[in-house]
């Protein structure tokens, strides 16, 4: 089965190469191939940019959490009371 699948993939690859060669020989075919190659390059560049967005999204999420923590109202701090002094001894 693996040999049969390999043969099928080989045949498909050969057919694709033949189609590209015929397309390049057709009138205007060079323009089509150039457009295809340009599109491939643009897609590669776009894919690299999109990968970079993941790291940016993580950074933004982290910053949002920090901002939420900072913007929460903190409970009012009670002023510390001075310790009570023991009553002064009575003088006779």
MDTraj code that builds the backbone (N, CA, C; nanometers):
import mdtraj as md
import numpy as np

residues = "UNK UNK UNK UNK UNK UNK UNK UNK UNK UNK UNK UNK UNK UNK UNK UNK UNK UNK UNK UNK UNK UNK UNK UNK UNK UNK UNK UNK UNK UNK UNK UNK UNK UNK UNK UNK UNK UNK UNK UNK UNK UNK UNK UNK UNK UNK UNK UNK UNK UNK UNK UNK UNK UNK UNK UNK UNK UNK UNK UNK UNK UNK UNK UNK UNK UNK UNK UNK UNK UNK UNK UNK UNK UNK UNK UNK UNK UNK UNK UNK UNK UNK UNK UNK UNK UNK UNK UNK UNK UNK UNK UNK".split()
xyz = np.array([
    [0.0832, -0.1188, 0.0000],
    [0.0000, 0.0000, 0.0000],
    [0.0872, 0.1246, 0.0000],
    [0.1974, 0.1217, 0.0760],
    [0.2858, 0.2379, 0.0806],
    [0.3449, 0.2647, -0.0566],
    [0.3801, 0.1594, -0.1280],
    [0.4353, 0.1757, -0.2628],
    [0.3303, 0.2345, -0.3557],
    [0.2062, 0.1904, -0.3411],
    [0.0983, 0.2403, -0.4250],
    [0.0727, 0.3881, -0.3959],
    [0.0778, 0.4273, -0.2682],
    [0.0565, 0.5670, -0.2307],
    [0.1716, 0.6522, -0.2832],
    [0.2930, 0.5999, -0.2748],
    [0.4088, 0.6730, -0.3256],
    [0.3951, 0.6947, -0.4758],
    [0.3494, 0.5920, -0.5453],
    [0.3308, 0.6052, -0.6895],
    [0.2263, 0.7111, -0.7207],
    [0.1191, 0.7142, -0.6427],
    [0.0142, 0.8125, -0.6643],
    [0.0676, 0.9538, -0.6408],
    [0.1431, 0.9720, -0.5324],
    [0.2005, 1.1033, -0.5047],
    [0.3020, 1.1432, -0.6104],
    [0.3806, 1.0490, -0.6574],
    [0.4782, 1.0777, -0.7632],
    [0.4070, 1.1200, -0.8911],
    [0.3009, 1.0495, -0.9225],
    [0.2262, 1.0830, -1.0443],
    [0.1632, 1.2216, -1.0328],
    [0.1097, 1.2540, -0.9151],
    [0.0509, 1.3868, -0.8954],
    [0.1569, 1.4968, -0.9055],
    [0.2733, 1.4725, -0.8477],
    [0.3814, 1.5711, -0.8538],
    [0.4261, 1.5913, -0.9987],
    [0.4405, 1.4817, -1.0726],
    [0.4806, 1.4921, -1.2135],
    [0.3757, 1.5676, -1.2945],
    [0.2492, 1.5387, -1.2684],
    [0.1417, 1.6067, -1.3416],
    [0.1426, 1.7557, -1.3100],
    [0.1686, 1.7910, -1.1840],
    [0.1746, 1.9321, -1.1464],
    [0.2904, 2.0029, -1.2150],
    [0.4055, 1.9375, -1.2207],
    [0.5216, 1.9968, -1.2872],
    [0.4939, 2.0154, -1.4363],
    [0.4312, 1.9161, -1.4979],
    [0.3973, 1.9275, -1.6399],
    [0.3008, 2.0435, -1.6633],
    [0.2035, 2.0580, -1.5748],
    [0.1059, 2.1657, -1.5909],
    [0.1730, 2.3017, -1.5781],
    [0.2660, 2.3136, -1.4869],
    [0.3364, 2.4422, -1.4702],
    [0.4226, 2.4722, -1.5927],
    [0.4865, 2.3710, -1.6474],
    [0.5683, 2.3919, -1.7681],
    [0.4813, 2.4340, -1.8859],
    [0.3667, 2.3691, -1.9018],
    [0.2764, 2.4068, -2.0111],
    [0.2227, 2.5479, -1.9918],
    [0.1950, 2.5807, -1.8667],
    [0.1423, 2.7134, -1.8368],
    [0.2456, 2.8212, -1.8682],
    [0.3730, 2.7921, -1.8414],
    [0.4763, 2.8919, -1.8685],
    [0.4967, 2.9124, -2.0179],
    [0.4655, 2.8121, -2.0982],
    [0.4813, 2.8241, -2.2433],
    [0.3612, 2.8911, -2.3090],
    [0.2497, 2.8941, -2.2407],
    [0.1280, 2.9549, -2.2966],
    [0.1432, 3.1070, -2.2963],
    [0.0696, 3.1742, -2.3894],
    [0.0758, 3.3204, -2.3898],
    [0.0210, 3.3765, -2.2581],
    [0.0959, 3.4648, -2.1959],
    [0.0534, 3.5223, -2.0691],
    [0.0802, 3.4312, -1.9517],
    [0.1318, 3.3149, -1.9777],
    [0.1576, 3.2182, -1.8718],
    [0.2659, 3.2653, -1.7753],
    [0.3653, 3.3355, -1.8309],
    [0.4726, 3.3868, -1.7448],
    [0.4155, 3.4842, -1.6436],
    [0.3203, 3.5662, -1.6877],
    [0.2577, 3.6611, -1.5942],
    [0.1834, 3.5872, -1.4833],
    [0.1166, 3.4789, -1.5176],
    [0.0433, 3.4004, -1.4182],
    [0.1410, 3.3383, -1.3181],
    [0.2506, 3.2826, -1.3683],
    [0.3494, 3.2221, -1.2789],
    [0.4132, 3.3273, -1.1884],
    [0.4429, 3.4450, -1.2452],
    [0.4990, 3.5526, -1.1630],
    [0.4006, 3.5932, -1.0529],
    [0.2734, 3.6019, -1.0881],
    [0.1714, 3.6379, -0.9892],
    [0.1618, 3.5310, -0.8802],
    [0.1709, 3.4054, -0.9207],
    [0.1653, 3.2962, -0.8229],
    [0.2843, 3.3024, -0.7278],
    [0.4026, 3.3272, -0.7832],
    [0.5218, 3.3350, -0.6982],
    [0.5146, 3.4558, -0.6053],
    [0.4661, 3.5673, -0.6554],
    [0.4519, 3.6862, -0.5719],
    [0.3521, 3.6604, -0.4604],
    [0.2432, 3.5933, -0.4941],
    [0.1419, 3.5603, -0.3931],
    [0.2011, 3.4692, -0.2858],
    [0.2798, 3.3735, -0.3262],
    [0.3435, 3.2825, -0.2300],
    [0.4339, 3.3607, -0.1349],
    [0.5136, 3.4524, -0.1908],
    [0.6031, 3.5329, -0.1068],
    [0.5241, 3.6202, -0.0097],
    [0.4154, 3.6766, -0.0569],
    [0.3323, 3.7610, 0.0294],
    [0.2679, 3.6794, 0.1411],
    [0.2232, 3.5595, 0.1072],
    [0.1633, 3.4730, 0.2088],
    [0.2660, 3.4322, 0.3140],
    [0.3889, 3.4056, 0.2714],
    [0.4941, 3.3721, 0.3676],
    [0.5174, 3.4876, 0.4636],
    [0.5232, 3.6085, 0.4092],
    [0.5448, 3.7267, 0.4928],
    [0.4275, 3.7484, 0.5879],
    [0.3069, 3.7302, 0.5377],
    [0.1879, 3.7456, 0.6213],
    [0.1861, 3.6426, 0.7332],
    [0.2261, 3.5215, 0.7022],
    [0.2290, 3.4153, 0.8024],
    [0.3281, 3.4491, 0.9132],
    [0.4417, 3.5055, 0.8787],
    [0.5402, 3.5446, 0.9801],
    [0.4827, 3.6531, 1.0700],
    [0.4114, 3.7474, 1.0121],
    [0.3522, 3.8550, 1.0912],
    [0.2453, 3.8018, 1.1855],
    [0.1646, 3.7098, 1.1370],
    [0.0570, 3.6536, 1.2193],
    [0.1162, 3.5755, 1.3361],
    [0.2261, 3.5061, 1.3136],
    [0.2917, 3.4339, 1.4234],
    [0.3364, 3.5310, 1.5315],
    [0.3810, 3.6490, 1.4905],
    [0.4232, 3.7498, 1.5864],
    [0.3080, 3.8046, 1.6682],
    [0.1869, 3.7964, 1.6161],
    [0.0708, 3.8467, 1.6884],
    [0.0422, 3.7656, 1.8140],
    [0.0725, 3.6376, 1.8112],
    [0.0486, 3.5531, 1.9290],
    [0.1264, 3.6042, 2.0496],
    [0.2525, 3.6380, 2.0289],
    [0.3319, 3.6873, 2.1407],
    [0.2801, 3.8225, 2.1876],
    [0.2378, 3.9056, 2.0938],
    [0.1825, 4.0354, 2.1326],
    [0.0534, 4.0196, 2.2115],
    [-0.0312, 3.9260, 2.1708],
    [-0.1562, 3.9027, 2.2422],
    [-0.1291, 3.8563, 2.3854],
    [-0.0290, 3.7726, 2.4035],
    [0.0061, 3.7263, 2.5382],
    [0.0539, 3.8437, 2.6238],
    [0.1352, 3.9298, 2.5636],
    [0.1849, 4.0457, 2.6385],
    [0.0707, 4.1390, 2.6766],
    [-0.0223, 4.1606, 2.5842],
    [-0.1362, 4.2482, 2.6126],
    [-0.2221, 4.1891, 2.7240],
    [-0.2450, 4.0587, 2.7198],
    [-0.3257, 3.9943, 2.8250],
    [-0.2587, 4.0103, 2.9612],
    [-0.1277, 3.9951, 2.9645],
    [-0.0547, 4.0104, 3.0898],
    [-0.0653, 4.1543, 3.1418],
    [-0.0524, 4.2499, 3.0514],
    [-0.0641, 4.3906, 3.0911],
    [-0.2054, 4.4247, 3.1371],
    [-0.3056, 4.3649, 3.0730],
    [-0.4439, 4.3895, 3.1151],
    [-0.4677, 4.3379, 3.2569],
    [-0.4106, 4.2236, 3.2880],
    [-0.4251, 4.1693, 3.4238],
    [-0.3599, 4.2624, 3.5252],
    [-0.2415, 4.3127, 3.4918],
    [-0.1737, 4.4054, 3.5832],
    [-0.2548, 4.5329, 3.6012],
    [-0.3123, 4.5816, 3.4926],
    [-0.3929, 4.7032, 3.4996],
    [-0.5171, 4.6808, 3.5848],
    [-0.5811, 4.5665, 3.5685],
    [-0.6978, 4.5349, 3.6509],
    [-0.6610, 4.5312, 3.7986],
    [-0.5470, 4.4717, 3.8277],
    [-0.5036, 4.4629, 3.9673],
    [-0.4760, 4.6023, 4.0238],
    [-0.4205, 4.6893, 3.9421],
    [-0.3902, 4.8244, 3.9891],
    [-0.5149, 4.9109, 4.0007],
    [-0.6134, 4.8870, 3.9185],
    [-0.7319, 4.9721, 3.9178],
    [-0.8370, 4.9305, 4.0200],
    [-0.8222, 4.8145, 4.0811],
    [-0.9178, 4.7717, 4.1847],
    [-0.9017, 4.8626, 4.3061],
    [-1.0137, 4.9054, 4.3642],
    [-1.0004, 4.9906, 4.4829],
    [-0.9454, 4.9091, 4.5988],
    [-0.8503, 4.9677, 4.6639],
    [-0.7900, 4.8997, 4.7783],
    [-0.8707, 4.9354, 4.9024],
    [-0.8840, 4.8432, 4.9959],
    [-0.9572, 4.8750, 5.1186],
    [-0.8845, 4.9869, 5.1927],
    [-0.9644, 5.0761, 5.2520],
    [-0.9063, 5.1890, 5.3234],
    [-0.8274, 5.1375, 5.4426],
    [-0.7099, 5.1857, 5.4546],
    [-0.6254, 5.1433, 5.5659],
    [-0.6677, 5.2196, 5.6907],
    [-0.6907, 5.1469, 5.7960],
    [-0.7279, 5.2106, 5.9220],
    [-0.6024, 5.2665, 5.9869],
    [-0.6143, 5.3864, 6.0410],
    [-0.4966, 5.4392, 6.1098],
    [-0.4718, 5.3572, 6.2358],
    [-0.3496, 5.3335, 6.2630],
    [-0.3150, 5.2536, 6.3810],
    [-0.3398, 5.3366, 6.5053],
    [-0.4037, 5.2755, 6.6005],
    [-0.4285, 5.3437, 6.7273],
    [-0.3076, 5.3254, 6.8169],
    [-0.2832, 5.4268, 6.8915],
    [-0.1733, 5.4161, 6.9876],
    [-0.2163, 5.3208, 7.0980],
    [-0.1253, 5.2478, 7.1490],
    [-0.1572, 5.1534, 7.2560],
    [-0.2035, 5.2338, 7.3783],
    [-0.3029, 5.1804, 7.4439],
    [-0.3533, 5.2488, 7.5628],
    [-0.2493, 5.2432, 7.6734],
    [-0.2382, 5.3556, 7.7347],
    [-0.1463, 5.3585, 7.8481],
    [-0.2212, 5.3109, 7.9712],
    [-0.1541, 5.2428, 8.0569],
    [-0.2222, 5.2014, 8.1811],
    [-0.2556, 5.3250, 8.2635],
    [-0.3623, 5.3186, 8.3398],
    [-0.3989, 5.4377, 8.4175],
    [-0.2868, 5.4760, 8.5125],
    [-0.2713, 5.6046, 8.5287],
    [-0.1656, 5.6551, 8.6179],
    [-0.1998, 5.6181, 8.7622],
    [-0.1015, 5.5821, 8.8463],
    [-0.1307, 5.5465, 8.9858],
    [-0.1792, 5.6709, 9.0615],
    [-0.2732, 5.6470, 9.1458],
    [-0.3293, 5.7571, 9.2247],
    [-0.2307, 5.7979, 9.3336],
    [-0.2228, 5.9249, 9.3577],
    [-0.1332, 5.9760, 9.4604],
    [-0.2123, 5.9957, 9.5891],
    [-0.1630, 5.9598, 9.7048],
    [-0.2356, 5.9802, 9.8317],
    [-0.2236, 6.1164, 9.8846],
])
top = md.Topology()
chain = top.add_chain()
for i, resn in enumerate(residues, 1):
    res = top.add_residue(resn, chain, resSeq=i)
    for name in ("N", "CA", "C"):
        top.add_atom(name, md.element.get_by_symbol(name[0]), res)
traj = md.Trajectory(xyz[None], top)
